[in-house]
């Protein structure tokens, strides 16, 4: 069984992280979850769920300030980590090795251990420091996956747009899915 750490960060678009947890659960993947404090507030603002509802989707859940949690060590056996959505603050912390939260510490551990790290950036437009930080994490081995949905699958709802981004994330994790129709199929 795969073991994936999902961190839902403090940016608009928590629905991406929630949907990813739901899809990984369907696939039988062992999920570990970190919710930032801001993500807890955004969940209540952007969805009809409570943070506890989201936590119940994962096998294990940790507070973002718990630097003693298992994923804070590079020796903890994770297969991959996804920060979805990834705030620019978290991107900057990861790009610069500033491990002040469980999310940034676990992400840096993934990079140093050469494990898959996917950062779903949810911000627009981008300033130069953000582009530089995206470049830095990319050069260090992370996948930068902006939450920029495609339209070739002819989406008819917001859920279709969310499915596209979550499907792209699952593609990067190596999981088959039917969340959107791939180009040319």
C-alpha positions as CSV (number, residue, x, y, z in Angstrom):
1,X,0.0,0.0,0.0
2,X,1.2,3.5,-0.8
3,X,1.7,6.0,1.9
4,X,1.0,9.6,0.9
5,X,1.3,12.8,3.0
6,X,-1.3,15.4,2.0
7,X,-0.9,18.9,3.4
8,X,-3.8,21.3,2.9
9,X,-2.3,24.7,3.1
10,X,-3.6,28.2,3.8
11,X,-4.6,29.2,0.3
12,X,-7.9,29.4,-1.4
13,X,-8.8,26.1,-3.0
14,X,-9.0,23.7,-0.1
15,X,-11.5,21.7,-2.2
16,X,-8.5,20.4,-4.2
17,X,-7.0,18.8,-1.1
18,X,-10.3,17.5,0.2
19,X,-11.1,15.9,-3.2
20,X,-7.6,14.4,-3.4
21,X,-8.1,12.7,0.0
22,X,-11.4,11.3,-1.2
23,X,-9.8,9.9,-4.3
24,X,-6.9,8.4,-2.5
25,X,-9.3,6.8,0.0
26,X,-11.1,5.2,-3.0
27,X,-7.8,3.9,-4.2
28,X,-7.0,2.3,-0.8
29,X,-3.9,4.6,-0.3
30,X,-2.8,5.2,3.3
31,X,-3.1,8.9,3.8
32,X,-1.4,11.2,6.4
33,X,-2.8,14.7,6.6
34,X,-1.5,18.0,7.8
35,X,-4.0,21.0,8.0
36,X,-2.5,24.4,8.5
37,X,-4.4,26.7,10.9
38,X,-5.4,28.9,8.0
39,X,-6.6,25.9,6.1
40,X,-8.9,25.1,9.0
41,X,-10.5,28.5,8.7
42,X,-10.7,28.3,4.9
43,X,-12.4,24.9,5.0
44,X,-15.2,26.5,7.0
45,X,-15.3,29.5,4.7
46,X,-15.1,27.8,1.3
47,X,-17.0,24.5,2.0
48,X,-19.8,23.2,4.1
49,X,-17.4,20.9,6.0
50,X,-15.7,21.2,9.3
51,X,-11.9,20.6,9.7
52,X,-12.7,17.4,11.7
53,X,-14.7,16.1,8.7
54,X,-11.7,16.6,6.5
55,X,-9.4,14.9,9.0
56,X,-11.7,11.9,9.1
57,X,-10.8,11.3,5.4
58,X,-7.2,10.4,6.3
59,X,-5.8,7.5,8.2
60,X,-3.6,9.8,10.3
61,X,-3.8,13.6,11.0
62,X,-1.2,15.9,12.5
63,X,-1.1,19.6,13.6
64,X,1.1,21.7,11.5
65,X,3.0,22.9,14.5
66,X,3.9,19.3,15.6
67,X,7.5,19.0,14.6
68,X,7.7,15.7,16.5
69,X,5.1,14.0,14.2
70,X,6.5,11.0,12.2
71,X,6.6,12.8,8.8
72,X,9.0,15.4,10.2
73,X,11.8,12.8,9.8
74,X,13.4,11.9,6.5
75,X,13.6,8.3,7.8
76,X,9.8,8.0,8.0
77,X,8.7,5.8,5.1
78,X,6.5,8.1,2.9
79,X,6.1,7.4,-0.8
80,X,5.2,11.0,-1.7
81,X,3.9,14.3,-0.4
82,X,1.4,16.7,-1.9
83,X,0.8,20.2,-0.7
84,X,-2.6,21.1,-2.1
85,X,-3.2,24.0,-2.2
86,X,0.2,25.3,-1.5
87,X,0.4,28.9,-0.3
88,X,3.2,31.2,-1.4
89,X,4.4,31.3,2.2
90,X,4.8,27.5,2.3
91,X,6.4,27.5,-1.2
92,X,9.0,30.1,0.0
93,X,9.7,28.1,3.2
94,X,10.3,24.9,1.2
95,X,12.4,26.7,-1.5
96,X,14.6,28.2,1.2
97,X,14.8,25.2,3.6
98,X,13.0,27.1,6.4
99,X,11.4,24.2,8.3
100,X,9.2,26.0,10.9
101,X,6.1,23.9,10.3
102,X,5.5,20.2,9.8
103,X,4.5,20.9,6.2
104,X,7.8,22.7,5.3
105,X,9.9,20.2,7.3
106,X,8.3,17.1,5.7
107,X,8.6,18.7,2.3
108,X,12.3,19.4,2.7
109,X,12.7,15.8,4.0
110,X,11.1,14.6,0.8
111,X,13.4,16.6,-1.3
112,X,16.5,15.5,0.6
113,X,15.4,11.9,0.4
114,X,14.5,12.2,-3.3
115,X,10.9,11.3,-2.7
116,X,8.1,12.7,-4.9
117,X,6.9,16.2,-3.7
118,X,4.1,17.9,-5.6
119,X,3.2,21.5,-4.8
120,X,-0.2,22.6,-6.2
121,X,0.3,26.4,-6.3
122,X,-3.0,28.3,-6.1
123,X,-2.1,32.0,-6.8
124,X,-2.3,34.4,-9.7
125,X,-0.7,36.6,-11.0
126,X,2.9,35.6,-10.0
127,X,5.6,38.0,-8.9
128,X,9.3,37.4,-9.6
129,X,10.1,36.1,-6.1
130,X,7.4,33.4,-6.5
131,X,8.7,32.4,-9.9
132,X,12.2,32.2,-8.4
133,X,10.9,30.0,-5.6
134,X,9.1,27.8,-8.0
135,X,12.3,27.4,-10.0
136,X,14.2,26.6,-6.8
137,X,11.9,23.8,-5.7
138,X,11.7,22.5,-9.3
139,X,15.5,22.3,-9.5
140,X,15.6,20.5,-6.1
141,X,13.2,17.8,-7.5
142,X,9.7,19.0,-6.7
143,X,6.8,19.0,-9.2
144,X,5.2,22.4,-9.5
145,X,1.6,21.9,-10.5
146,X,-0.3,25.2,-10.7
147,X,-4.0,24.9,-10.1
148,X,-4.7,25.9,-13.7
149,X,-7.4,23.6,-15.1
150,X,-7.5,22.7,-18.7
151,X,-10.6,23.0,-20.8
152,X,-10.1,20.4,-23.6
153,X,-12.2,17.9,-21.6
154,X,-15.1,20.3,-21.9
155,X,-15.9,20.9,-18.2
156,X,-19.5,21.6,-17.3
157,X,-19.2,22.4,-13.6
158,X,-16.8,23.6,-11.0
159,X,-16.5,19.9,-9.9
160,X,-15.2,19.1,-13.4
161,X,-12.5,21.8,-13.0
162,X,-11.5,20.4,-9.5
163,X,-11.5,16.9,-11.0
164,X,-9.0,18.0,-13.6
165,X,-6.5,19.3,-11.1
166,X,-6.9,16.4,-8.8
167,X,-6.5,14.1,-11.8
168,X,-3.3,15.8,-12.8
169,X,-2.1,15.3,-9.2
170,X,-3.0,11.6,-9.3
171,X,-1.2,11.4,-12.7
172,X,2.0,12.7,-11.0
173,X,1.6,10.2,-8.2
174,X,1.3,7.4,-10.7
175,X,-2.4,6.4,-10.0
176,X,-4.9,5.6,-12.7
177,X,-8.2,7.5,-12.5
178,X,-11.2,8.6,-14.5
179,X,-11.5,12.1,-13.3
180,X,-11.1,13.7,-16.7
181,X,-10.6,12.4,-20.2
182,X,-7.0,12.7,-21.3
183,X,-6.1,14.5,-24.5
184,X,-6.3,12.3,-27.5
185,X,-8.3,9.5,-25.8
